[in-house]
Amino acid sequence: MQLPFTDPDRPVLIAGPTASGKSALALDLAARQGGVIINADALQVFERWRILTARPSDADEAAAPHALYGHVGLNDDYSVGHWLREVAPFLTGGKRPIIVGGTGLYFTSLTNGLAEIPATPPELRTQANARRAAEGHGGMLAELDAASAARIDQQNPMRVQRAWEVLQATGRGIAAWQDDTPPPLLPLGDAQAFVLMPDRDWLNERIESRFGLMMDEGALDEARAILPDWDPGALSARAIGAPELIAHLQGDMDLDAAIDAAVTATRQFAKRQRTWFRARMRDWTPISLG
């Protein structure tokens, strides 16, 4: 499959759920028209999780320029603000950017703008992490202002925690901060934006087969190498399938159960991605798959 015709002088955005084939589409476009492929996936920025996050292979990276992959330390902090600062230089001059990934917040912040919210104090982040681990995110959700609670993804513990941290740190809800958003780095009208919308059953089959391929390629060995540095509170620990493989290596789950749980977690993640895309990317060109 190929994308519809694109103007080689205008940036291209390719969003899609995990396992939908978006990286292959980006590579094909770069091979035909040139450009630099830029990562817009919040998990593929981290080093050492290469197989499990489906980062481009060495061969893919040799076939076309790639940027913002695997450059962040395993236990370092990284946010959409970091990503926007790093992607900005690629938008002015040089090779045409082909921005590809599955993190909807990166794309909407790029094309709609991002509120300049003060950073969360470390001690407050520690408190929030401990609270989420002990009681889940329901308590923090109940303490949010009504506007923020209505706007965020209430099923996403990290989004709820982030909104709670903002309210506690600034005394102002995250929705109010978002309403003061500055102009975007790349207005949607200046880009060619595509969102992959695969059939659910087709995608679920691909997710299962791809995880099996990841295991064949050494995902468990990758997890074993990371085990001594494993921090369940780190952002990189959100790599889909990582907690399950680590649980197996720690003796808490047999391998078949870990694989089944990882596949289920991946399907749930893909469902959340599709929901985001449908709600936030209605002005993008949809590409049906399956």
N, C-alpha and C positions, 0 to 999 in steps of 0.2 A: 504494500500500500504506500501511496505517496500523498502528501498534502496537496490541496488545490494550488493553482499557480500563485506564486508570491513575487512581489516586487523585490528584486535583490538589493535595492537601496534602502528598504525600510526594515526596522526591527521586526522579528518574529517571536511570538510568545506561544508556547505549546504546553498546555496544562492537561493533566489527566491523572486518574487514579493509579495506584501501584499496579504493576504487571500489565498495563494496557498497551505497552509498546511505544511510548512517547520518545524514549531515548533513541530508538532505532529510526524513528521518523526524523528526529533532529539530525542524526548522523547522515541520513540519506539526503536531506536538504543541504547540509553543509558540503557534501560531496558534489552535488549538482550545481550549486550556486555560490559556494564559498560562505565564509562567516566563522565566527567563534561561538562554540556551544557553551552556554553559561548555566551553571547549576542553580535551580530554584527549588531544591529539596532540602528541608531542614535537617535531615538525617545524613544525607550524602556529603555534608560539609565535614563530617568528623573522620579523622584518621583511624586506621586499623579496622573499622567496620566496612570492609570493601565488598565482600561477597554478600553479606546479609542485607546490606542496603542497596544492592544491585547497582553499585557505581560502575561507570563505563570501564571496560577492560583496558589493559595496556594497548592492545591492538586498536581498539576504538580511539583511544587518546592519541595514538600515533597517526590515525587516519585523518584527523581534523583537530584544530585547536580546541582545547577545553579549559574552562576556568572555574574556580571556586569549588573544586571537588577535593575532599580529604585534606583540607588545609588547616583544620581546627583541632586542637588537642583534645584527647578523649574525654578529659574531665574539665574542659574549659567551658565558660559560659558563652552563649551565642544567641543572638536575637534577630528579629526582623530588622531592627535598626542597624545592627552590624552588617547584615546582608545588603541593605540599601546603600550604605556607605561604600561597600566593596563593589557593588554592581555599577555605581554611578560613572566611574571612568570609562566603562565599556560603551556607554551611551553617547559619547561625544567623540566622533572621528574614529579612525581605525576600521577594523573589519566589522561587517554587519553582525550585530548580536542576535543569536538564536537562543532565547532563554527558555529552558525546559525544566519541568519538575512537577511535583505533586502537592506542594505546599501552597494552598490557596491564599493564605495570608500574605505570603511574599508577593504574589501577583497583584492582589487587590491593593496592597500598600504601594506597590510600584506604580500602578495606573490610577489610583485614587488619592494617594498621599497617605502619610502616616503621622498620627498625632505625636508631638514631641513631649512624651511623658517622662518625668524625672525617673532616674533609676531607683530600684528598690534597695533600701539599706540592707546590707548582708544579714544583720541580726533579725530583721523582719522576714527575710527569705527563709532563714533557718527555722524561725517559728512557724511559718506557713508550711514548710516541708514536713515538719514534725506533726503538725496538726492534721495535714492531709493523710499522712501515713497512719496516724492513730485512729482517725474517725471518718476518713473519707472527705469528700468535698461538699457534702450537703450543708454542714454547719456554716461554712464560709459563704455558700450561695445564699443562705437565708439572711445573711448580714449585709448583702449588697443593696445599694440603692435600686429602686424599681426600674429606672431607665437602663442601667447597666445590666441588670438581671434579664431584662427583656431582650437585650441586644446580643449577648454572648451565647455561645454554644453551651448550654447548661449540662450537657452530657460529657463534656470534655473537662476533666479535673484540672488540667493545667491552665485552661482558659479561665475557669472559675477562680483558681488560685491567683492568677495574674490580676484579675479584676479586684479581688479582695486586697491584694498587696497595694495596688494603686490607691484604693480608697483609704486604707490605713495610713499610707505614707504621705498622701497629699491632702486628705480630707475632702477629696473631690472624686466623683465617680468616673470610671473609665469612659462612659458614654459622653460625659461633658468634655473630657479631653479630646475625644475623637471628633466632636462637633467643631473643634477649633483646628482642624487638620489643615496644614499648609498645602500648597499646590503639589501635584505629583511630579516625580522625576520623569515619567514617561506617560503622558496622557494616552488613554486607550485609542483615541482617534489617530495617534501618530504611529501606531503599531498594527501589525497583522496578527490578530489574536485567535487562536484555535483551542478548543477544549474538547478532549476525547470523551465520548459518552458511550462506553461499551455496554452491551447487554449483560445483565447481572450473571446469568448462568454461564455465559461465555467467559466472563472475567473470573468467576469462581473456579472454573476448571483451569484456567491459566495460572491462577494463584497457587493452586495445589501442585501443578506440574512444575512450576518455577521453584517452589520451595524444595521439591525433591531434587531438582537440578542443583540448587544451592548446596544441599547436603552432599551431593556427589562431588561438588567442586571444593568442598572443605569448610563449610560454614561451622561445623562443630569444632574443627581445629582452630578456626578463627576465634571462636568463643573461648576455647581453652587457653589460647594465648593471652586473652584479655582478662581471664578470671582473676589473676593476682591484683589487677588494678580495677576490678569491678566496683562501681559505686552506683547502687540502685537509684540514688537521688540525682545523678548527673543527667543532663539533657541527652547525652549520647546513649544512655541506657534505655531510651524510648525506641531504639531501633527495633522494628517489628520482628519478633521471634527471639530477640536477645534474652529477655527474662526467662523464657521457657528453656532455652538451651543452657543457660547458666544454672537454672534449677536442676536440670538433669546432671550437669557436671558436679553440682554440690550434693548429689545423692537424694534430692527431694522429689524426683520424677523420673520414671523410666523413659527411654528414648522415644518409643512409639507415642507415648502420651505427650511428650514434649513437642514432637512434630505435629501431632493433631492439634494441640493447643495453639501452636504458632500459626498454623494454617487458619484456624478459626479467628485468631487475633488479626491476621492480615485481612481476612474477609471483612471483619468488623471495621477495620481502619479504612478499607476501600469504600465501604458504605458511607462512612462519615465524609470522606472526600467527595463522593458523588453528591451528597446532600449539600455540601458547601458550594460546589460548582453550579448546581441547579439554582441555588438561592442567590449567589453573588456574581455569576458570570453569564447572565442572560443576554448581554450584549456581545458576547464572544461568538465566533463561528463554531457551531457544534459539528463534530465529526463522529458519526455513528459507527460502532464496531460490533461485530458478532452477528 
